[in-house]
Structures are given as structure tokens and as C-alpha cells.
């Protein structure tokens, strides 16, 4: 059973930084694409960043240069470093894993990030 557990959310002031972590279990982590999504209050969920098994990265255009996604296959963990944070980054951030064999997506429970102005 695939499980994803996020951590690292919290309250941060505008201009500050946070690093989110997501530990995966129950899957062939190294061959799967990992991603971070977020859902702000009253808004639709959106894809923020993704990293493939080959470490190719994609980002939401508005967050390029501020967010960095990375993975540590030895720890079955994906990270998202967020810098120069803005109040509009306030959201619940979800880690996802797309299984390469089935292309099914699994979601974590989310971690809340609040950026104060």
C-alpha cells in the first residue's frame, strides 16, 4: 500500500523560507514521478512542481526561481524548498506519487503552510 507522509509546514513570515518533506512507502519510489500540489483557500488545487525518476524538474511558471524540488532515493523522500515566500503561498501542500507502471496517482494528507504579511 502506497503511503505518503508530508511534514515541514507551518507559519512563516513573508520573505522567509520553508522546506517541505514527503516520505513515501509501499512503492518503487525510485522509478516514480513525485510532485507537490497546493490548494489555497477558495481556490482549485494546482501542480506546483514535479520531479521524474531521471530528476527532470518542472515548475509552475509563477514559482520558478523560488521553489526547488529534489529527491533522495536512498531515503524515499522528496523535498520542496520554498524561498522568498509570499502570503499568496498560503495553502495546504500535498505530495503526490505517480506510479510509472500504472500511472495512478497517490496523495498524501497534506501539510498546511501559512505565510504572514
N, C-alpha and C positions, 0 to 999 in steps of 0.2 A: 504494500500500500504506500503510495507516494504521500509524503508529508513535507510541508514547507513551514518553517517557523521563522518569522521575522523578528527583528529586535533593532534597537537603536533610535527609535522615535522619541519624541519629547518636545519640550518647549525650548525655542531658541530665538534670540533677538535677530532682527533684520540685519543682514550683513554677516551673520555668523555661519557656522558650518555644522554639518551632521554627517555621520556615516551610518548608513543602514546595513544590516547584515541579514542574510537568509540562509539557514541551514536546511539542506534537502536530505531526505532519506527515502529508502524504498524504491530507488530508480537508478538507472545507469547515468548518473549525473554527468559524467564527462562527455557524453555524446549528445547531450540535450541543450537546446537553447534556453537560456534564462533571461528573464526580463523583470522590469519594475513598471508597474502601473500606479496611477493615483486617481483618487476621486475626491475632489473638493466639495464642500457643502453646496448642495443645489446644482451640481454640475455632473456631466457624464464622466464616466471613467475613461482615462486616456493612457495610452502607452507612453512611457517616459524614456525608457532606454532598454536595449536588448543586447545580449552578447551570445554569439554562437559557440559551438564546440571548438571552432577554429579561432575563436577570440575576435571575430569580426564584430564591430560595435555599430549600433545605430542609436541615434538620439532624436527626441522631439526637437524640432528646429529651435524653438524658443529657449531650450536649455543647453544647447551646445556651448561648451566652454565653461559651464557652471557645474554640470553633473558629469561624473565619471563612473561608469560601470566596470566592474572587474570580477574575476572569479578565481578561486583557489580550489582546483580539482582535488587536491590532496585532503582538503577539509570539507568537500561537498558544500561549499559556501560561495554565495555571490554577494557582492557588496555594491553599494551605491554611495559614492562620496558627493555631497552636495555643498557647494560653496556659494558665498555671496547671496545668501538666501533672502527671499522677498516674502512679504506677508501673503502674497498670492500662491505661495507654495504650500500653504496650509491645506492639508488633505490627509486622507488615510492612504498609505502607500502599501501596495500589495506586491509580493514576489510571485512570479509565475514560472512554471517549468513546462516546456513543450517537449513531449516525448518524441524523439526522432522517428521511432518505428510506427507510431500510430497518429502522430500529430495531435494528440489530445493535450489539452492544457489543464494544468493543475494550479490551484491558487492557495496561497497562504491566508491566514486570518487577518492580516493587515497590521500595520503599526502606524499610530497616529503621530503626525508631525504638525506642530503649531509654531508659526513664525510671528512674533510680535513686532509691531512697528515702533 
